[in-house]
Amino acid sequence: MSISDGSLRAGFLRQVALRPNAPALAVRGRILTYGELDGIARRWAGAIMERVGGPIARMGIFGSRSEISYIAALAALYS
């Protein structure tokens, strides 16, 4: 995954590379670092792509302000 373009995904990946142990997400008292969030989202993206047979062009996400929703959004960007 490229970190050189101006996309949201690239911006996040730059932070993962620069500050993997810095807080990235805080929801309901739980804090995930950039590295932790990246790892979870990559696993989810892999599972999504395995299920559909490769990279996807579009994905809808229905959710509220929750850890799962934020991870799902990042996994969608990765897949």
N, C-alpha and C positions, 0 to 999 in steps of 0.2 A: 504494500500500500504506500503510495507516494505521500510525502509530507511537504512537497514543494508547491502544490497549487494553492489557490485561495479558498478551498472548500472548508466547510465545517469539519469534515473528517480530517483533513490535513492539519487544521489548527489544533484539533484534539491530539493527533499523533505527534505534533511538535511538542506539546506539553508532556506527553508520555515520555518522549525522548529526553527532554530537558529536566523534568521534575517528576519522576515516577513515584516518589514517596510523598508527594504533596497532596493535600486533600483536593479531591475533584468533585465529590458529590456528598452532600449531607442531607439526609431525609429522615425525619422522625428520630433523630438522635443517633443514627448510624452514619458513619463516615467511611467512604471508600476513597482510596488514593487513585491517582491516574493509572498506575500500574495494575491495581486490582480491577478497576473498572474496565480497562483495556482487555485484561485476560478473560474476564467474564463475557464481555461483548464478543470477543473473538471466538470463544467456544460456542456461543449462541449463533453467531453468523455461520460458523462451520456446520452446525446442526441444521440450520435453515437451508444452506446450499446443498447439503447432502440429501435433505428431504425432497427438494425440488429438482435436483440433478444439475446444479451449477449456479453461477451468479444470477441474480434477479434484476430486472429493470425497474420494477415498482413494488412497493409494499405499503400497505396501510397499517397503522398502529392505532388502536383504540385504548386509551388509558387516561389516568389522572395523574396528579403529582405524586408519583410513587417511585421507589427504587426500580421496580420492574419496568415501568414505563420508560424511564430514562435509559436503562440498559437496552431495552428493546429498540429505542430510537437509534442508539449507537450501533447495535448489531445490524439494523437495517442499513445504515450507512456503510458498514463494513461488507455486507453481503451484496 
